[in-house]
Amino acid sequence: MKVQHDKEKQRFTMDINGETAKVNYRMDNGKMYLTYSEVPSHLRGKGHGKKLVEKTFSKLTEEGYTAVAVCAYIKTVARRSDKWNSIIE
């Protein structure tokens, strides 16, 4: 599963069996604020949310961004791994 960056809609998306999971963001002073994450309700509880968020972190890092986790779930995923400390506030 690959994450796509839709800059026009300010979100990262991931296809899960033909359905879309997403992380929304807003830009402010060159910093990305990760405001919301969503996995379709019937696909929750299977680890897709964590994969989505971690792949989003990798993608935004690859593209040269740093980010601030606003969404509680995104904050939780970021805190659980030292790997993201320098990228996600």
Residue pairs with C-beta under 8 A, 6 or more apart in sequence:
1 14
1 15
1 16
1 51
1 55
2 14
2 15
2 55
3 12
3 13
3 14
3 52
3 55
3 56
3 58
3 59
4 12
4 13
4 14
5 12
5 59
5 60
5 63
6 12
6 13
10 24
10 25
10 26
10 27
11 22
11 23
11 24
11 25
12 22
12 23
12 25
12 52
12 55
12 56
12 59
12 60
13 20
13 21
13 22
14 20
14 21
14 22
14 48
14 51
14 52
14 55
16 39
16 40
16 43
16 48
17 43
19 40
19 43
20 40
21 37
21 38
21 39
21 40
21 43
21 48
21 49
21 52
22 36
22 37
22 38
22 52
23 34
23 36
23 37
23 52
23 53
23 56
23 71
23 74
24 34
24 35
24 36
24 37
25 32
25 33
25 34
25 35
25 67
26 32
26 33
26 35
27 33
31 65
31 66
31 67
31 68
32 60
32 65
32 66
32 67
32 68
33 67
33 68
33 70
34 56
34 67
34 68
34 69
34 70
34 71
34 74
34 88
35 70
35 71
36 70
36 71
37 49
37 52
37 53
37 71
37 73
37 74
39 48
39 49
39 52
49 73
49 77
50 77
53 73
53 74
53 77
53 78
54 77
54 81
57 67
57 77
57 78
57 84
57 87
57 88
60 66
60 67
60 87
61 87
66 87
66 88
66 89
67 87
67 88
67 89
68 88
68 89
69 75
69 78
69 88
69 89
74 88
77 84
78 84
78 85
78 88
